[in-house]
Amino acid sequence: MSLTTDDFAEFMAEDPADDEEVPLGDALEELAVDIEVDAVEEVRDVRERI
């Protein structure tokens, strides 16, 4: 599977609701979700299910 610029065209359009004075990193941080996962515990859980 490959992506081209056409695949992102709808996301590249300007949105009047966007606050362009907020730096991109800060805007993305507002959308981020912090998830804490114990990888070792998750692997053990998967092994028990198999």
Beta strands, then each sheet from edge to edge (+ up, - down):
end
